[in-house]
Amino acid sequence: MRALGIILIVAGVVLMIITGINVTRKEKVLDIGKLEINKETTTPINWSPILGGVLLVGGIAVLLTSKKNA
């Protein structure tokens, strides 16, 4: 249980610091013989830092309850 608590704490801190990522996809628009035209699209994926705070608090709670049982 302690390992789970530590993983939740680390994930919570990371999610609070990094609040989103960008995903880039490359799509083929036109392909005529040797001529090829590609288009890159960027899609942002964002999450709230509150999610990181919830994971952090949950990880601390797991650590505290695992110490009491050990």
Distance bins in CASP14 RR format, pairs under 12 A and 6 or more apart:
PFRMAT RR
TARGET T0000
AUTHOR 0000-0000-0000
RMODE 2
METHOD distances of the structure
MODEL  1
1 7 0 0 0 0 0 1 0 0 0 0 0
1 8 0 0 0 0 0 1 0 0 0 0 0
1 58 0 0 0 0 0 1 0 0 0 0 0
1 59 0 0 0 0 0 1 0 0 0 0 0
1 61 0 0 0 0 0 1 0 0 0 0 0
1 62 1 0 0 1 0 0 0 0 0 0 0
1 63 0 0 0 0 1 0 0 0 0 0 0
1 64 0 0 0 0 0 1 0 0 0 0 0
1 65 1 0 0 1 0 0 0 0 0 0 0
1 66 1 1 0 0 0 0 0 0 0 0 0
1 67 0 0 0 0 1 0 0 0 0 0 0
1 68 0 0 0 0 0 1 0 0 0 0 0
1 69 1 0 0 1 0 0 0 0 0 0 0
1 70 0 0 0 0 1 0 0 0 0 0 0
2 8 0 0 0 0 0 1 0 0 0 0 0
2 9 0 0 0 0 0 1 0 0 0 0 0
2 59 0 0 0 0 1 0 0 0 0 0 0
2 60 0 0 0 0 0 1 0 0 0 0 0
2 62 1 0 0 1 0 0 0 0 0 0 0
2 63 1 0 0 1 0 0 0 0 0 0 0
2 64 0 0 0 0 0 1 0 0 0 0 0
2 65 0 0 0 0 0 1 0 0 0 0 0
2 66 1 0 1 0 0 0 0 0 0 0 0
2 67 1 0 0 1 0 0 0 0 0 0 0
2 68 0 0 0 0 0 1 0 0 0 0 0
2 69 0 0 0 0 0 1 0 0 0 0 0
2 70 0 0 0 0 1 0 0 0 0 0 0
3 9 0 0 0 0 0 1 0 0 0 0 0
3 10 0 0 0 0 0 1 0 0 0 0 0
3 59 0 0 0 0 0 1 0 0 0 0 0
3 62 0 0 0 0 1 0 0 0 0 0 0
3 63 0 0 0 0 0 1 0 0 0 0 0
3 66 0 0 0 0 1 0 0 0 0 0 0
4 10 0 0 0 0 0 1 0 0 0 0 0
4 11 0 0 0 0 0 1 0 0 0 0 0
4 55 0 0 0 0 0 1 0 0 0 0 0
4 58 0 0 0 0 1 0 0 0 0 0 0
4 59 1 0 0 1 0 0 0 0 0 0 0
4 60 0 0 0 0 0 1 0 0 0 0 0
4 61 0 0 0 0 0 1 0 0 0 0 0
4 62 1 0 1 0 0 0 0 0 0 0 0
4 63 0 0 0 0 1 0 0 0 0 0 0
4 65 0 0 0 0 0 1 0 0 0 0 0
4 66 0 0 0 0 1 0 0 0 0 0 0
5 11 0 0 0 0 1 0 0 0 0 0 0
5 12 0 0 0 0 0 1 0 0 0 0 0
5 55 0 0 0 0 1 0 0 0 0 0 0
5 56 0 0 0 0 1 0 0 0 0 0 0
5 57 0 0 0 0 0 1 0 0 0 0 0
5 58 1 0 0 1 0 0 0 0 0 0 0
5 59 1 0 1 0 0 0 0 0 0 0 0
5 60 1 0 0 1 0 0 0 0 0 0 0
5 61 0 0 0 0 1 0 0 0 0 0 0
5 62 1 0 1 0 0 0 0 0 0 0 0
5 63 1 0 1 0 0 0 0 0 0 0 0
5 64 0 0 0 0 1 0 0 0 0 0 0
5 65 0 0 0 0 1 0 0 0 0 0 0
5 66 1 0 0 1 0 0 0 0 0 0 0
5 67 0 0 0 0 0 1 0 0 0 0 0
6 12 0 0 0 0 0 1 0 0 0 0 0
6 13 0 0 0 0 0 1 0 0 0 0 0
6 55 0 0 0 0 0 1 0 0 0 0 0
6 56 0 0 0 0 0 1 0 0 0 0 0
6 58 0 0 0 0 0 1 0 0 0 0 0
6 59 1 0 0 1 0 0 0 0 0 0 0
6 60 0 0 0 0 0 1 0 0 0 0 0
6 62 0 0 0 0 1 0 0 0 0 0 0
6 63 1 0 0 1 0 0 0 0 0 0 0
6 66 0 0 0 0 0 1 0 0 0 0 0
7 13 0 0 0 0 0 1 0 0 0 0 0
7 14 0 0 0 0 0 1 0 0 0 0 0
7 55 0 0 0 0 1 0 0 0 0 0 0
7 56 0 0 0 0 0 1 0 0 0 0 0
7 58 0 0 0 0 0 1 0 0 0 0 0
7 59 0 0 0 0 1 0 0 0 0 0 0
7 62 0 0 0 0 1 0 0 0 0 0 0
7 63 0 0 0 0 0 1 0 0 0 0 0
8 14 0 0 0 0 0 1 0 0 0 0 0
8 15 0 0 0 0 0 1 0 0 0 0 0
8 51 0 0 0 0 0 1 0 0 0 0 0
8 52 0 0 0 0 1 0 0 0 0 0 0
8 53 0 0 0 0 0 1 0 0 0 0 0
8 54 0 0 0 0 1 0 0 0 0 0 0
8 55 1 0 1 0 0 0 0 0 0 0 0
8 56 1 0 0 1 0 0 0 0 0 0 0
8 57 0 0 0 0 1 0 0 0 0 0 0
8 58 1 0 1 0 0 0 0 0 0 0 0
8 59 1 1 0 0 0 0 0 0 0 0 0
8 60 0 0 0 0 1 0 0 0 0 0 0
8 61 0 0 0 0 1 0 0 0 0 0 0
8 62 1 0 0 1 0 0 0 0 0 0 0
8 63 0 0 0 0 1 0 0 0 0 0 0
8 66 0 0 0 0 0 1 0 0 0 0 0
9 15 0 0 0 0 0 1 0 0 0 0 0
9 16 0 0 0 0 0 1 0 0 0 0 0
9 52 0 0 0 0 1 0 0 0 0 0 0
9 53 0 0 0 0 1 0 0 0 0 0 0
9 54 0 0 0 0 0 1 0 0 0 0 0
9 55 1 0 0 1 0 0 0 0 0 0 0
9 56 1 0 1 0 0 0 0 0 0 0 0
9 57 0 0 0 0 1 0 0 0 0 0 0
9 58 0 0 0 0 1 0 0 0 0 0 0
9 59 1 0 1 0 0 0 0 0 0 0 0
9 60 1 0 0 1 0 0 0 0 0 0 0
9 61 0 0 0 0 0 1 0 0 0 0 0
9 62 0 0 0 0 1 0 0 0 0 0 0
9 63 1 0 0 1 0 0 0 0 0 0 0
9 64 0 0 0 0 0 1 0 0 0 0 0
10 16 0 0 0 0 0 1 0 0 0 0 0
10 17 0 0 0 0 0 1 0 0 0 0 0
10 52 0 0 0 0 0 1 0 0 0 0 0
10 55 0 0 0 0 1 0 0 0 0 0 0
10 56 0 0 0 0 1 0 0 0 0 0 0
10 59 0 0 0 0 1 0 0 0 0 0 0
10 60 0 0 0 0 0 1 0 0 0 0 0
10 63 0 0 0 0 0 1 0 0 0 0 0
11 17 0 0 0 0 0 1 0 0 0 0 0
11 18 0 0 0 0 0 1 0 0 0 0 0
11 47 0 0 0 0 0 1 0 0 0 0 0
11 51 0 0 0 0 1 0 0 0 0 0 0
11 52 1 0 0 1 0 0 0 0 0 0 0
11 53 0 0 0 0 0 1 0 0 0 0 0
11 54 0 0 0 0 0 1 0 0 0 0 0
11 55 1 0 1 0 0 0 0 0 0 0 0
11 56 0 0 0 0 1 0 0 0 0 0 0
11 58 0 0 0 0 0 1 0 0 0 0 0
11 59 0 0 0 0 1 0 0 0 0 0 0
11 62 0 0 0 0 0 1 0 0 0 0 0
12 18 0 0 0 0 0 1 0 0 0 0 0
12 19 0 0 0 0 0 1 0 0 0 0 0
12 47 0 0 0 0 0 1 0 0 0 0 0
12 48 0 0 0 0 0 1 0 0 0 0 0
12 49 0 0 0 0 1 0 0 0 0 0 0
12 50 0 0 0 0 0 1 0 0 0 0 0
12 51 1 0 0 1 0 0 0 0 0 0 0
12 52 1 1 0 0 0 0 0 0 0 0 0
12 53 1 0 1 0 0 0 0 0 0 0 0
12 54 0 0 0 0 1 0 0 0 0 0 0
12 55 1 1 0 0 0 0 0 0 0 0 0
12 56 1 0 1 0 0 0 0 0 0 0 0
12 57 0 0 0 0 1 0 0 0 0 0 0
12 58 0 0 0 0 1 0 0 0 0 0 0
12 59 0 0 0 0 1 0 0 0 0 0 0
12 60 0 0 0 0 0 1 0 0 0 0 0
13 49 0 0 0 0 0 1 0 0 0 0 0
13 51 0 0 0 0 0 1 0 0 0 0 0
13 52 1 0 0 1 0 0 0 0 0 0 0
13 53 0 0 0 0 1 0 0 0 0 0 0
13 55 0 0 0 0 1 0 0 0 0 0 0
13 56 1 0 0 1 0 0 0 0 0 0 0
13 57 0 0 0 0 0 1 0 0 0 0 0
13 59 0 0 0 0 0 1 0 0 0 0 0
13 60 0 0 0 0 0 1 0 0 0 0 0
14 20 0 0 0 0 0 1 0 0 0 0 0
14 21 0 0 0 0 0 1 0 0 0 0 0
14 47 0 0 0 0 0 1 0 0 0 0 0
14 49 0 0 0 0 0 1 0 0 0 0 0
14 51 0 0 0 0 0 1 0 0 0 0 0
14 52 0 0 0 0 1 0 0 0 0 0 0
14 53 0 0 0 0 0 1 0 0 0 0 0
14 55 0 0 0 0 1 0 0 0 0 0 0
14 56 0 0 0 0 1 0 0 0 0 0 0
15 21 0 0 0 0 0 1 0 0 0 0 0
15 46 0 0 0 0 0 1 0 0 0 0 0
15 47 1 0 0 1 0 0 0 0 0 0 0
15 48 0 0 0 0 1 0 0 0 0 0 0
15 49 1 0 0 1 0 0 0 0 0 0 0
15 50 0 0 0 0 1 0 0 0 0 0 0
15 51 1 0 1 0 0 0 0 0 0 0 0
15 52 1 1 0 0 0 0 0 0 0 0 0
15 53 1 0 0 1 0 0 0 0 0 0 0
15 54 0 0 0 0 1 0 0 0 0 0 0
15 55 1 0 0 1 0 0 0 0 0 0 0
15 56 0 0 0 0 1 0 0 0 0 0 0
16 47 0 0 0 0 0 1 0 0 0 0 0
16 48 0 0 0 0 1 0 0 0 0 0 0
16 49 1 0 1 0 0 0 0 0 0 0 0
16 50 0 0 0 0 1 0 0 0 0 0 0
16 51 0 0 0 0 1 0 0 0 0 0 0
16 52 1 0 1 0 0 0 0 0 0 0 0
16 53 1 0 1 0 0 0 0 0 0 0 0
16 54 0 0 0 0 0 1 0 0 0 0 0
16 55 0 0 0 0 1 0 0 0 0 0 0
16 56 1 0 0 1 0 0 0 0 0 0 0
16 57 0 0 0 0 0 1 0 0 0 0 0
17 47 0 0 0 0 0 1 0 0 0 0 0
17 49 0 0 0 0 1 0 0 0 0 0 0
17 52 0 0 0 0 1 0 0 0 0 0 0
17 53 0 0 0 0 0 1 0 0 0 0 0
17 56 0 0 0 0 0 1 0 0 0 0 0
18 45 0 0 0 0 0 1 0 0 0 0 0
18 46 0 0 0 0 0 1 0 0 0 0 0
18 47 0 0 0 0 1 0 0 0 0 0 0
18 49 0 0 0 0 1 0 0 0 0 0 0
18 51 0 0 0 0 0 1 0 0 0 0 0
18 52 0 0 0 0 1 0 0 0 0 0 0
19 44 0 0 0 0 0 1 0 0 0 0 0
19 45 0 0 0 0 0 1 0 0 0 0 0
19 46 1 0 0 1 0 0 0 0 0 0 0
19 47 1 0 0 1 0 0 0 0 0 0 0
19 48 1 0 0 1 0 0 0 0 0 0 0
19 49 1 0 1 0 0 0 0 0 0 0 0
19 50 0 0 0 0 0 1 0 0 0 0 0
19 51 0 0 0 0 1 0 0 0 0 0 0
19 52 0 0 0 0 1 0 0 0 0 0 0
19 53 0 0 0 0 0 1 0 0 0 0 0
20 43 0 0 0 0 0 1 0 0 0 0 0
20 44 1 0 0 1 0 0 0 0 0 0 0
20 45 1 0 1 0 0 0 0 0 0 0 0
20 46 1 0 1 0 0 0 0 0 0 0 0
20 47 1 0 0 1 0 0 0 0 0 0 0
20 48 0 0 0 0 1 0 0 0 0 0 0
20 49 0 0 0 0 1 0 0 0 0 0 0
20 51 0 0 0 0 0 1 0 0 0 0 0
20 52 0 0 0 0 0 1 0 0 0 0 0
21 42 0 0 0 0 0 1 0 0 0 0 0
21 43 0 0 0 0 1 0 0 0 0 0 0
21 44 1 0 0 1 0 0 0 0 0 0 0
21 45 1 0 1 0 0 0 0 0 0 0 0
21 46 0 0 0 0 1 0 0 0 0 0 0
21 47 0 0 0 0 1 0 0 0 0 0 0
22 40 0 0 0 0 0 1 0 0 0 0 0
22 41 0 0 0 0 0 1 0 0 0 0 0
22 42 1 0 1 0 0 0 0 0 0 0 0
22 43 1 0 0 1 0 0 0 0 0 0 0
22 44 1 0 1 0 0 0 0 0 0 0 0
22 45 1 0 0 1 0 0 0 0 0 0 0
22 46 0 0 0 0 1 0 0 0 0 0 0
23 40 0 0 0 0 0 1 0 0 0 0 0
23 41 0 0 0 0 1 0 0 0 0 0 0
23 42 1 0 0 1 0 0 0 0 0 0 0
23 43 1 0 1 0 0 0 0 0 0 0 0
23 44 1 0 0 1 0 0 0 0 0 0 0
23 45 1 0 0 1 0 0 0 0 0 0 0
23 46 0 0 0 0 0 1 0 0 0 0 0
24 38 0 0 0 0 0 1 0 0 0 0 0
24 39 0 0 0 0 0 1 0 0 0 0 0
24 40 1 0 1 0 0 0 0 0 0 0 0
24 41 1 0 0 1 0 0 0 0 0 0 0
24 42 1 0 1 0 0 0 0 0 0 0 0
24 43 1 0 0 1 0 0 0 0 0 0 0
24 44 0 0 0 0 0 1 0 0 0 0 0
24 45 0 0 0 0 0 1 0 0 0 0 0
25 38 0 0 0 0 0 1 0 0 0 0 0
25 39 0 0 0 0 1 0 0 0 0 0 0
25 40 1 0 0 1 0 0 0 0 0 0 0
25 41 1 0 1 0 0 0 0 0 0 0 0
25 42 0 0 0 0 1 0 0 0 0 0 0
25 43 1 0 0 1 0 0 0 0 0 0 0
26 36 0 0 0 0 0 1 0 0 0 0 0
26 37 0 0 0 0 0 1 0 0 0 0 0
26 38 1 0 1 0 0 0 0 0 0 0 0
26 39 1 0 0 1 0 0 0 0 0 0 0
26 40 1 0 1 0 0 0 0 0 0 0 0
26 41 0 0 0 0 1 0 0 0 0 0 0
26 42 0 0 0 0 0 1 0 0 0 0 0
27 36 0 0 0 0 0 1 0 0 0 0 0
27 37 0 0 0 0 1 0 0 0 0 0 0
27 38 1 0 0 1 0 0 0 0 0 0 0
27 39 1 0 1 0 0 0 0 0 0 0 0
27 40 1 0 0 1 0 0 0 0 0 0 0
27 41 1 0 0 1 0 0 0 0 0 0 0
27 42 0 0 0 0 0 1 0 0 0 0 0
27 43 0 0 0 0 0 1 0 0 0 0 0
28 35 0 0 0 0 0 1 0 0 0 0 0
28 36 1 0 0 1 0 0 0 0 0 0 0
28 37 1 0 0 1 0 0 0 0 0 0 0
28 38 1 0 1 0 0 0 0 0 0 0 0
28 39 0 0 0 0 1 0 0 0 0 0 0
28 40 0 0 0 0 0 1 0 0 0 0 0
29 35 0 0 0 0 0 1 0 0 0 0 0
29 36 0 0 0 0 1 0 0 0 0 0 0
29 37 1 0 1 0 0 0 0 0 0 0 0
29 38 1 0 0 1 0 0 0 0 0 0 0
29 39 1 0 1 0 0 0 0 0 0 0 0
29 40 0 0 0 0 0 1 0 0 0 0 0
29 41 0 0 0 0 0 1 0 0 0 0 0
30 36 1 0 0 1 0 0 0 0 0 0 0
30 37 1 0 1 0 0 0 0 0 0 0 0
30 38 0 0 0 0 1 0 0 0 0 0 0
30 39 0 0 0 0 1 0 0 0 0 0 0
31 37 1 0 0 1 0 0 0 0 0 0 0
31 38 0 0 0 0 1 0 0 0 0 0 0
47 53 0 0 0 0 0 1 0 0 0 0 0
47 54 0 0 0 0 0 1 0 0 0 0 0
47 55 0 0 0 0 0 1 0 0 0 0 0
48 54 0 0 0 0 1 0 0 0 0 0 0
48 55 0 0 0 0 0 1 0 0 0 0 0
49 55 0 0 0 0 0 1 0 0 0 0 0
49 56 0 0 0 0 0 1 0 0 0 0 0
50 56 0 0 0 0 0 1 0 0 0 0 0
50 57 0 0 0 0 0 1 0 0 0 0 0
51 57 0 0 0 0 0 1 0 0 0 0 0
51 58 0 0 0 0 0 1 0 0 0 0 0
52 58 0 0 0 0 1 0 0 0 0 0 0
52 59 0 0 0 0 0 1 0 0 0 0 0
53 59 0 0 0 0 1 0 0 0 0 0 0
53 60 0 0 0 0 1 0 0 0 0 0 0
53 61 0 0 0 0 0 1 0 0 0 0 0
54 60 0 0 0 0 0 1 0 0 0 0 0
54 61 0 0 0 0 0 1 0 0 0 0 0
55 61 0 0 0 0 0 1 0 0 0 0 0
55 62 0 0 0 0 0 1 0 0 0 0 0
56 62 0 0 0 0 0 1 0 0 0 0 0
56 63 0 0 0 0 0 1 0 0 0 0 0
57 63 0 0 0 0 0 1 0 0 0 0 0
57 64 0 0 0 0 0 1 0 0 0 0 0
58 64 0 0 0 0 1 0 0 0 0 0 0
58 65 0 0 0 0 1 0 0 0 0 0 0
58 66 0 0 0 0 0 1 0 0 0 0 0
59 65 0 0 0 0 1 0 0 0 0 0 0
59 66 0 0 0 0 1 0 0 0 0 0 0
60 66 0 0 0 0 0 1 0 0 0 0 0
60 67 0 0 0 0 0 1 0 0 0 0 0
61 67 0 0 0 0 0 1 0 0 0 0 0
61 68 0 0 0 0 0 1 0 0 0 0 0
62 68 0 0 0 0 0 1 0 0 0 0 0
62 69 0 0 0 0 0 1 0 0 0 0 0
63 69 0 0 0 0 0 1 0 0 0 0 0
63 70 0 0 0 0 0 1 0 0 0 0 0
64 70 0 0 0 0 0 1 0 0 0 0 0
END
